[in-house]
Amino acid sequence: MSKKIPAYCRHKASGQAYASLDGKRCYLGKHGSPESHRKYADLISGWQQEQTTIPKDLKVRQLTAFYWKHAQGYYVKNGSPSGHLHMVQVALKYLNAENRNLLAAEFGPKRLMLFRDQLIDRGLSRKYINDLVSVVKRMFRWALESELVPGAQNIQAMLTRGVAWAKKGRTKARETPRVKPVAEAVVDAIREHVPPQVWGMIELQRWTGMRPGEVVIMRGCDLNTSGEVWEYIPQSHKTEHHDRDRVVCIGKNGQAVLREWLRPELDRFLFSPRSDGLKPYRRDSYTSAIRRGCEIAFGMPGELRDIGRTTAKMKDATEEERLQERERLAREAAIWREAHCWSPNQLRHSFATRARREFGLEAARVTLGHSSAAVSEIYAERDQEAARAVVARIG
């Protein structure tokens, strides 16, 4: 049995982050700091390599188990699993469904294209299919670099050719509609069907236009509440690799939402699903909570909400018939959700539409944080003043 990955922990007395490896406590620096998370990722990566015993004739199911261990230590942001980790989990589950007993070295371009076609049959969108295919290719590239399947020509061919991408108009994969604003009434309809923390984040996004990934990690220590317009500097954000701070301005309506969630412990996450505030919602779990709220509020048919239970009732059906029914229901469920469910990114688009209508395109750009990294820092304060003006009126 594989060992559980040591957790990123907080030492209450000192405020230090630590992880316990094989009974030894390793301190990583100040809890919550970027440096401590980097040290944790390096520590876990080295620990996982020590745990790895490579079997001869590695099978796909064994390779996915090794890669999952690697991914759990690698795809971590601010002490929590990143949104990409969930995509890795989904991709590996789908890959194992048909290929678990195949030798990893035999997985090549044809197998990858077959995997893509199986995802299409499940009713997934073209963009999501390409994302899952990318995960699988990344796993096999990692396997080659880690010498888990050295010299495998099939894998090398799969990675060097542009195979398996679901191209627009060239496959049966459905297209996802362009992200659009969401109507206020549609948002309000799910209020009673989501946790209070989720509704708080929804309301705050409505009034600020911040990204879903920014609202889930909000802490008191990241807020400046000294002025008429509050400012929020996320500890991590989408464009941080451009080495420029992201400042979210919060007006009176957003402030009213936040006052209900402020904690005396400034380093705790405001909208945490836990009472102690130590773990934030992940972006994908926040999105899932909204989707579940939509399914309840707008009456998603039961057979589509729980496909596994629906097909389990097919007592006299063959496994092939159950599989076909699952795929049919999955396609219907995807169509239903596309028509009835909305995502937190649409709240951002709604805010952008209001800001652009009332203040113009440039004001909307700076308020949403769409500045290019190439813009000189001398424009930063000008942009911030424009953002303050927008949220003072509509936030």
C-alpha positions in Angstrom: 0.0 0.0 0.0 1.4 3.4 -1.0 2.1 5.9 1.8 -0.1 8.9 2.2 1.6 12.2 1.2 2.7 14.1 4.3 0.5 17.2 4.9 1.5 20.8 4.9 0.9 21.8 8.6 1.1 24.8 10.8 3.0 24.8 14.1 0.7 26.9 16.4 3.3 28.1 18.8 5.8 29.4 16.3 3.6 30.0 13.2 6.0 27.9 11.2 5.0 25.6 8.4 6.2 22.0 8.6 5.7 18.5 7.2 6.4 15.2 9.0 8.4 12.7 6.9 8.9 9.2 8.3 8.5 10.6 11.9 10.9 13.6 11.3 9.4 17.1 11.4 10.8 19.3 8.7 10.2 23.1 9.1 9.6 25.1 6.0 9.4 28.8 7.1 6.5 31.0 7.9 3.2 29.3 7.4 1.4 30.5 4.3 4.4 32.1 2.7 5.3 31.4 -0.9 8.8 30.3 0.2 7.3 27.7 2.5 5.1 26.3 -0.3 8.1 26.0 -2.6 10.1 24.2 0.1 7.1 21.9 0.7 6.8 21.0 -3.0 10.6 20.3 -3.2 10.4 18.2 0.0 7.5 16.1 -1.2 9.0 15.6 -4.7 12.2 14.2 -3.2 10.3 12.1 -0.7 8.1 10.6 -3.5 11.1 9.6 -5.5 12.5 7.7 -2.6 9.1 5.8 -2.2 9.0 4.8 -5.9 9.8 1.2 -6.8 9.6 0.7 -10.5 8.1 -2.6 -11.6 9.3 -4.4 -14.7 6.9 -4.2 -17.6 5.1 -1.2 -16.1 1.3 -1.1 -16.9 -0.8 2.0 -17.5 -2.6 1.6 -14.1 0.8 1.5 -12.3 2.1 4.5 -14.3 -1.0 6.5 -13.4 -0.5 5.7 -9.7 3.1 7.0 -9.9 2.0 10.1 -11.8 -0.8 10.8 -9.3 1.7 10.8 -6.5 3.9 13.2 -8.4 0.9 15.5 -9.3 -0.3 15.7 -5.7 3.0 17.2 -4.7 3.5 19.3 -7.8 0.1 20.9 -8.4 -0.1 22.7 -5.1 -0.7 26.4 -4.7 -0.6 28.2 -1.4 -0.8 24.9 0.5 -3.9 23.6 -1.3 -4.3 21.5 -4.4 -4.6 23.6 -7.6 -7.5 23.4 -9.9 -5.4 21.5 -12.4 -5.1 18.6 -10.0 -8.8 17.7 -10.4 -8.3 17.6 -14.1 -5.4 15.2 -13.7 -7.6 13.0 -11.6 -10.4 13.0 -14.2 -7.9 12.3 -17.0 -6.3 9.3 -15.2 -9.7 7.9 -14.3 -10.8 7.9 -18.0 -7.5 6.6 -19.2 -7.6 3.6 -16.8 -11.2 2.8 -17.8 -10.0 1.2 -21.0 -6.2 0.9 -20.8 -5.4 0.0 -17.2 -3.8 -3.4 -18.1 -2.0 -2.2 -21.2 1.8 -2.1 -21.0 2.7 1.6 -20.7 5.4 1.2 -23.3 2.8 0.1 -25.8 0.7 3.3 -25.5 1.3 5.3 -28.7 -0.4 7.6 -31.2 -3.2 5.2 -32.1 -4.1 4.5 -28.5 -4.2 8.2 -27.8 -6.5 8.9 -30.7 -8.8 6.0 -29.4 -8.7 7.6 -26.0 -9.8 11.0 -27.5 -12.7 9.3 -29.4 -13.9 7.6 -26.2 -14.0 11.1 -24.5 -16.0 12.4 -27.5 -18.5 9.5 -27.0 -18.9 10.6 -23.3 -20.3 13.9 -24.5 -17.5 16.0 -23.3 -16.7 19.4 -24.9 -13.9 19.7 -27.4 -11.9 22.1 -25.3 -12.2 19.8 -22.2 -11.2 16.8 -24.3 -8.1 18.6 -25.5 -7.2 19.5 -21.9 -7.6 15.9 -20.8 -5.5 14.7 -23.7 -2.8 17.2 -22.7 -2.7 15.7 -19.2 -2.1 12.2 -20.6 0.6 13.4 -22.9 2.2 15.3 -20.0 2.1 12.1 -17.9 3.9 10.1 -20.6 6.5 12.8 -21.1 7.1 12.8 -17.3 7.5 9.0 -17.5 10.2 9.3 -20.1 12.0 12.0 -18.2 11.8 9.9 -15.0 13.1 6.8 -16.9 10.0 4.8 -15.9 9.6 3.6 -19.5 13.0 4.3 -21.1 13.4 4.3 -24.8 9.7 3.6 -25.5 9.3 4.4 -29.3 5.5 4.4 -29.2 5.5 7.1 -26.5 8.2 9.1 -28.2 6.2 9.1 -31.4 3.0 10.1 -29.6 4.8 13.1 -28.0 6.6 14.3 -31.2 3.6 14.2 -33.5 0.6 16.6 -33.2 -1.8 13.7 -32.7 -5.1 13.3 -31.0 -6.2 17.0 -30.8 -9.9 17.4 -31.3 -9.9 20.2 -33.9 -12.8 22.5 -34.4 -15.3 21.2 -37.0 -13.3 18.0 -37.5 -14.9 15.8 -34.9 -18.3 15.1 -33.3 -17.1 16.8 -30.1 -19.5 19.5 -29.0 -18.4 23.1 -28.8 -18.8 25.1 -25.6 -20.6 28.5 -26.0 -18.6 31.7 -25.4 -18.7 32.9 -21.8 -21.4 35.5 -21.5 -22.8 37.6 -18.6 -25.4 35.9 -16.4 -28.8 37.4 -15.6 -29.3 38.7 -12.0 -32.5 36.6 -11.6 -30.7 33.4 -12.7 -28.0 34.1 -10.1 -30.6 34.8 -7.3 -32.4 31.6 -8.1 -29.7 29.4 -6.5 -29.3 31.4 -3.3 -31.1 28.8 -1.2 -29.3 25.9 -2.8 -25.7 26.8 -2.1 -23.7 27.0 1.2 -23.5 30.4 2.8 -19.8 30.7 2.0 -20.5 30.1 -1.7 -23.2 32.7 -1.7 -20.9 35.2 -0.1 -18.3 34.6 -2.8 -21.0 35.0 -5.5 -22.1 38.3 -4.0 -18.5 39.6 -3.8 -17.8 38.7 -7.4 -20.9 40.5 -8.4 -19.7 43.7 -6.9 -16.0 43.5 -7.7 -15.6 41.5 -10.9 -12.7 39.6 -9.3 -11.7 36.2 -10.7 -13.0 33.0 -9.0 -9.4 32.0 -8.1 -9.0 35.3 -6.3 -12.2 35.2 -4.2 -11.7 31.7 -2.9 -8.3 32.6 -1.3 -9.2 35.9 0.3 -7.9 36.5 3.8 -8.1 39.4 6.2 -4.4 40.1 6.0 -4.7 40.7 2.3 -7.2 43.6 2.8 -6.5 47.3 3.2 -9.7 48.7 4.8 -8.3 52.2 5.6 -10.0 54.1 2.7 -13.4 54.7 1.4 -12.7 52.1 -1.2 -11.1 49.0 0.2 -8.2 47.2 -1.6 -7.5 43.5 -1.8 -4.1 42.2 -2.9 -4.5 38.4 -3.5 -1.6 36.3 -2.3 -1.7 34.6 -5.6 -3.3 35.5 -8.9 -3.5 34.4 -12.6 -1.0 36.9 -13.9 1.5 36.9 -11.1 4.2 35.4 -13.4 4.3 38.9 -15.0 5.7 40.2 -11.6 3.0 42.8 -11.2 0.6 43.1 -8.2 -3.1 42.6 -8.7 -5.2 45.0 -6.7 -8.9 44.5 -6.4 -11.0 47.5 -5.4 -14.0 47.0 -3.2 -16.8 49.5 -2.9 -19.6 49.9 -0.3 -21.7 46.9 -1.5 -18.7 44.6 -1.6 -17.7 45.8 1.9 -21.1 45.0 3.2 -20.7 41.4 2.0 -17.2 41.1 3.5 -18.2 42.5 7.0 -20.2 39.3 7.6 -17.2 37.1 6.9 -14.2 39.0 8.5 -12.4 36.9 11.0 -10.2 37.9 14.0 -7.5 35.6 12.7 -6.2 37.6 9.8 -4.4 34.7 8.2 -7.5 32.5 7.8 -9.5 32.2 4.6 -12.7 34.2 4.8 -14.9 31.9 2.8 -13.4 28.6 4.0 -15.8 25.5 4.0 -14.2 24.8 7.4 -15.1 26.6 10.6 -11.4 27.2 11.5 -10.7 28.9 8.1 -7.5 26.9 7.5 -8.5 25.5 4.0 -10.0 27.6 1.2 -12.5 26.4 -1.4 -10.7 25.4 -4.5 -11.8 27.1 -7.7 -13.2 23.8 -9.1 -15.1 23.0 -5.9 -16.6 26.5 -5.9 -17.7 26.0 -9.5 -19.1 22.6 -8.6 -21.1 24.0 -5.7 -22.7 26.6 -8.1 -23.4 23.9 -10.7 -25.2 21.7 -8.0 -27.2 24.7 -6.9 -28.3 25.2 -10.6 -29.2 21.5 -10.9 -31.5 21.8 -7.8 -32.9 25.2 -8.6 -33.8 24.5 -12.2 -35.0 20.9 -11.8 -32.4 18.7 -13.4 -34.0 15.3 -14.0 -32.8 12.7 -11.4 -31.6 10.2 -14.0 -29.2 12.8 -15.3 -28.0 14.0 -11.9 -27.0 10.5 -10.8 -26.2 8.5 -13.9 -24.5 5.7 -11.9 -27.7 5.0 -9.9 -29.8 5.2 -13.0 -27.8 2.6 -14.9 -27.4 0.4 -11.8 -31.2 -0.2 -11.9 -30.8 -1.9 -15.3 -30.7 -5.4 -13.7 -31.1 -7.4 -16.9 -28.8 -5.3 -19.1 -25.4 -6.4 -20.2 -22.3 -4.4 -19.3 -22.1 -3.1 -22.9 -25.7 -1.9 -22.7 -25.1 -0.2 -19.4 -22.0 1.5 -20.9 -24.0 2.8 -23.9 -26.7 4.1 -21.6 -24.2 5.9 -19.4 -22.7 7.5 -22.5 -26.2 8.6 -23.7 -27.2 10.0 -20.3 -23.8 11.8 -20.0 -24.4 13.5 -23.4 -27.9 14.5 -22.3 -26.6 15.8 -18.9 -24.0 17.9 -20.7 -26.7 19.5 -22.9 -28.9 20.2 -19.9 -26.1 21.8 -17.9 -25.1 23.9 -20.9 -28.6 25.3 -21.0 -29.3 25.7 -17.3 -26.0 26.1 -15.4 -23.7 29.1 -15.1 -20.2 29.5 -13.9 -18.4 32.0 -11.6 -16.6 33.4 -14.6 -19.9 34.7 -15.9 -20.2 36.9 -12.8 -17.0 38.6 -13.9 -18.4 39.1 -17.4 -21.6 40.6 -15.9 -19.5 43.1 -13.9 -17.4 43.9 -17.0 -20.5 44.6 -19.0 -21.7 47.1 -16.4 -18.4 48.8 -16.0 -17.9 49.1 -19.8 -21.4 50.5 -20.3 -21.1 53.1 -17.6 -17.4 54.0 -17.7 -16.0 52.8 -21.0 -13.7 50.0 -22.2 -10.5 51.4 -20.6 -12.1 51.6 -17.1 -13.4 48.1 -17.4 -10.0 46.8 -18.4 -8.1 48.3 -15.4 -10.8 47.3 -12.9 -10.7 43.7 -14.1 -6.9 43.5 -14.0 -6.4 43.0 -17.7 -3.2 45.1 -17.8 -0.3 43.8 -19.9 3.0 43.0 -18.2 4.7 45.2 -20.8 2.9 48.4 -19.6 5.3 50.6 -17.6 4.9 50.8 -13.9 4.3 54.5 -14.1 0.8 53.8 -15.3 0.0 51.5 -12.3 -1.3 54.3 -10.0 -3.3 55.9 -12.9 -5.0 52.5 -13.5 -5.7 52.1 -9.8 -7.4 55.5 -9.5 -9.6 54.5 -12.5 -10.5 51.2 -10.8 -11.4 53.0 -7.5 -13.7 55.4 -9.4 -15.6 52.5 -11.0 -16.2 50.5 -7.8 -17.0 53.6 -5.8 -20.0 53.9 -8.1 -21.1 50.3 -8.9 -19.2 48.2 -6.4 
